């Protein structure tokens, strides 16, 4: 409406018009998650889920609690109390004892500027020397250290001794950290990427050190997401919809995509874009990937970016009614996404059917040239076909259970999906057919043990 008053005339199609939200009927034949368990333990927003092993996970959130659950039964195994304010980061590291390697240690950071790890419900150690809120934690198993990112970057050993730290980097702090080769890490600080190199102790120097190597300034706005894609690349996404693929060895830009607001741009002026497009509609909040593609949560939509072709090959502009917060791959070319609107949706990546070739005109009019295609006029059409998406994301499942923003999820191959939400709940979504088979098997085993099976036969 704003563009109509300022510029007059009809708004261009594809920008002002809202893309319709895909819906699916009650009979979701391709959605296996037909049973659910509601898990209650938290008293505030549940923001984090972390996998401990094949059958356990931990949850954490704004109430300062860490709860450990059984992914198969939904049983609450442990409740860890130690933080006085909301938890801002969580990760796991192997314990020191080889015999206890299966028992992961949980490392948590909180807005109360303390950090502790716990094993079997016991607080092992607590750190209170932070000058700012810790926003991210990263474990470097090869170097046997872990890093915490806030207004500075700190390096710790497994005994929670501070080895070294940087000077104050920014008031906004480090929002994300990843490990890259050559003993380096990448830190997202505002709109900058900072490459740091860790220097391990040597015969000449017995102390650890961390050195700033380079700053990458290619983003125009704050970086919201950062992830390793493969052995060759890492990827970043910003608040204004910039996706950049980086070389992991020399840190150069390999590809850049800034057209998420419209895969087939038709407008010429930047002013029209700003008037019609809200920043949240193109913010890149999360990534997942496979060997061929990067799957990006962009505003309310999902986009598939092919690494080899260096372009978007599939998109769902309006995958949810609100911002997509988390996306992950499932088996069989499926994706799962969750949003601030409280929905969890399952998508399948399919090849688009190829359009039939245009028939060559024949007959009287073609003899005199009336049926020939104008070469100049066909150029934009050809270019549009080259830029068009070659795949589509088809909605195959809609999981309705949460009443508020769904923050993230975990996938267990044998036990289903786990989602956490601002409604204080965790939901364990189960494969109904599988669970029914397990119940039947359990019943037959019980009958056989009691000798009732032979009587029934």
Secondary structure, DSSP 8 states (H G I E B T S, - for coil): -HHHHHH-S---TTTSS--------S--TT--EEEEEEEE--SS-EEEEEE-SSSEEEEEETTS-EEEEETTT--EEEEE---SS-EEEEEEE--SSGGGTTS-EEEEEETTS-EEEEETTEEEEEE---SS---EEEEETTTTEEEEESSSEEEEETT--EEEE-----SS-EEEEEEETTTEEEEEETTEEEEEEEE---SS--S-EEEEEEEE---SS-EEEEEE-SSSEEEEEETT--EEEEETTT--EEEEE--TT-TT-----HHHHHHH--GGGT-EEEEEE-SSEEEEEETTEEEEEETTTTEEEEEETTSSSS-EEEEEEETTTEEEEEETTS-EEEEEEEE-----------SHHHHTTTTS--HHHHHHHHHHHHHS-SEEEEEEEEE---SS-EEEEEEETTTEEEEEETTSEEEEEEEHHHHHHHHHHHHHHHHHHHTHHHHH-
